[in-house]
Amino acid sequence: MTNYTIKNKIFQHYRVKLTTILITFFFLFILPSHSNNVFAIYDPLIVLNNKFGIHIIDESDLDDAKNLVNENGDWGYVTLVIQKEDRNTVKWQKVFDKLREDHLIPIVRIATRPQGSNWEKPNPDEIDGWVSFLNSLNWVIENRYVIIGNEPNHAKEWGGEIDPVSYANYLKVFSQKLKSRSNDFFILEGALDASAKNTKGTMDEQEFLTKMVTSVPDVFENVDGWASHSYPNPDFSSPPTDEGRESLKTYQWELDLLKTLSIKKDFPIFITETGWSQKNLTEDKIGEYYQYAFSNVWSDPRIVAVTPFILNYIDDPFKDFSWKKQDGSFYKFYDIVKNFPKVKGSPTQIDKAQILIGIIPHDEIADKFFPFTLAVVNQGQAIWDTRKINITGNGIEAVPIKASAPETVTPGHIALFAGIGKVQNFAKYINNFLSIENNKKIISNKYYFNILNPEVSPSPLNQFINNIIWVLTTHLKN
């Protein structure tokens, strides 16, 4: 009888019984949806990165966003806003899972709530609640991009006040608390309005930043990237060839300003708002501008993401910025950007598995072959293709997987793997183990088991242990 025939007979003999046993275990575990292990942020510019993105206001726009930023590429960005009264973990986990499936990287801007004509001033006492909420989510990739605030040099964005000192303290405390919970949080400051003047309702960005740094010198200690609203002003209508403050290169002016304030960090750039208004420009002209900008301006290697404002806003006050028309179709510049050559991004995801239980007959082997079935939970961020998962281990030869179900496993869900292993060397008791391997990397715990040599009589103690295992296994089988 060939080894292949032996392995198939063993596999067929145990497949139904072992799978039935394992299904029982599904109801014996309360599985975490994700792991809260601390890792650390990575530099998004050292991996393949698709910097194309878009700003959205509603998760119903995700399909259109995916079609825009991932055509001819993969893993583009979306900037989205979460208001404090919308901190529903179940809702936002579903959104994040959708982003994961669509290969979209979220940049999350936190917000308070509208209060008359202003946005409510953030309350430092609510920071802990924000941190707990943000940490409760299983994020799409290892870097958890969070923007703290929005244009705080506008009074309407800070409860009707202009208070750079208050914002600096808020940013410092918020960033510290996020980092204390997880080093995966990649923190961006609230982008400022570089075109704002010193008026009753606004403050010049240079003065605002200077007061922030003077009052709180280490305000940017835990900030990892620079968020910029690099709009082509005045009137959101200037050509992309302009430079300096109030241009597409506003971010460069801001970085230069930071150096004069003794901020020595070399921040990667996130242009979370930009774009042209159709109030003064045709859609054809805007299309030309986007073509030039992505080719000659946003090609800057320091830029991680460009998310123009805004994909779908067909009413006032932002209808002139919308990429989508009232009839549901898109302006021409949508297709221009959609068809633009892009990079197939490869962001870092946490890939982690936990072998919950294994059914491995410890003393029923044939010609050193033994069957196994494993129940494994996906505790990471990546979606598994189980056809590409390998089983490896110690004390056995390479293990071919005979079956797995289902073929695709999202985080928080369980997969079953069944196959045949071969013992390399017998002893009275060998501490063998199996592990899960994905993309040539071990991602799971070691699941230990023992294989007895039927030709070697175990010690009385080991025989007693074996009998207990046999009784328990038989009870479960029945």
C-alpha angles and dihedrals in degrees: 000000000000124000088245091056092047092050093048093049091051092046094049091046095056104028098089096038096046095045090050090051092050094050087062089060091059088076095046098064131069099207124209114233091224145352123263093204114145115244124154138250119269129213104264090205095064094063129060103284132191102204094188112114145145138216116240134182100198135039089227086076094063096099092053090045091052092050090050103046102029100046106115088004144039142239101028124170138258126193112210137170129233116195120209094246090053096060096128110150095199092051096046094043087058089050091049091048089052090050089050092052091046094047093239122147114218124223103193122205114195119218139180116219138280113273111184108302092340139063113250114261110255114254115222088211088067095057094091090055091051092049093050091049096047091046092050091067126088098230123217098242136010094266111073104203111207127174113203107212135331131257095330090180084079115082091215089062093053106047094281094306136104106218117154092174092055092048092048092054091046092051092047096049094042093050092046092052093047091052092047089057097044135352088214091080108106104200128209125185120238105274114244131223104251092190095057117115130204101279137135090274103033142038129213109260095231091054092044094051092044091054091047094054095040093054097038108023094183095046092123097043093110097032111110105184140019119247113205135186095206101180124174098242152218099063093349086275110101120122119259091244092073118104139200130032115358093024137095084274095058087119090065091052089050093050090050090050091052090055090056087054090055094252100146100181118118098222122200108233128244113186096199095171131029139120145110131281120234090215090091103013136061121238088246092057092046089052090054090049093052090048091054095041096054091044100044113013110029089042085086104128091223091066115097100178141004114199110176119207117274142005101181125011110128098170136063137317096029105024091113089063097046119117090201126071127225091254091058097255124112135245117252095258089065090066092042091058092038092057095044115117110261141181122257096237122218108195120182115260128186107247112194135156136185121205101217100183140348131202107211119156101227098203106023107091138138121210090341092305120125134180124233139184123193132193108210129182122210104232097169138073102259125092108235127226096204091201086071096047117107131201116220134169153147125283094017138082122249109304118226113208111232097187142359133183132234105016093216121045122187123201114288094026133105132241129195120219123190128180150122127277131189126220112233100197131007126222132157088270126000121187098226123172140190126214137182119247126194125176090356092302129111106238104170144062120269111263106208124208139159131234118199124213102233089210093060120072111227123229118265090257093050090045089054091050091047091052091053091049090048093050093049093046092047091049091053092046090054 
